[in-house]
Amino acid sequence: MAMLKTYARLWVDSLDDALPLLRTLTGAEPDLRLGFEAVELAAIGDFLVIAGPAGERARYAHASATVVVTDLDELRATLLAAGAVVTTPETASPTGRFLYARHADGAEVEYVEWTPDLVRRIIRPAT
């Protein structure tokens, strides 16, 4: 199992208001932009921007980062062996599947296994 990418999370009211500055800062367009439940998400550079009403964003605020991994099952086994607790079980999403885990030291992280086409497009683009 390998970690492919780590995103810092940004919490905003509106993606449309947040993305112009992030485009300038990163020099990139969003790799992803999608709705998930009652929030909108955009991945741009090394940021995962989570937008929507504060109450809806708060449902995801317990995690300090989003980490894309190659194998969620192997990751879960590694986490559990190290004393972590899965706080949100594996769930399907438009990008693949994810879980949330609280490490033994108290840090909580969202781990995502992307679909192969997203990994090819974003992590390992064709040259």
Salt bridges, closest charged atoms under 4 A:
ASP13 OD1 - ARG57 NH1 2.78
ASP16 OD1 - ARG33 NH2 2.81
GLU29 OE1 - ARG23 NE 2.82
GLU37 OE1 - ARG59 NH2 3.00
GLU40 OE2 - ARG33 NH2 3.83
ASP46 OD1 - LYS5 NZ 2.62
GLU56 OE1 - ARG59 NH1 3.35
ASP73 OD1 - ARG76 NH1 3.38
ASP73 OD2 - ARG97 NH2 3.15
GLU90 OE1 - ARG76 NH2 2.93
GLU90 OE1 - ARG97 NH1 2.68
GLU108 OE2 - HIS62 NE2 3.53
GLU108 OE1 - ARG102 NE 3.79
GLU110 OE1 - ARG9 NH2 2.69
GLU113 OE1 - ARG97 NH2 2.82
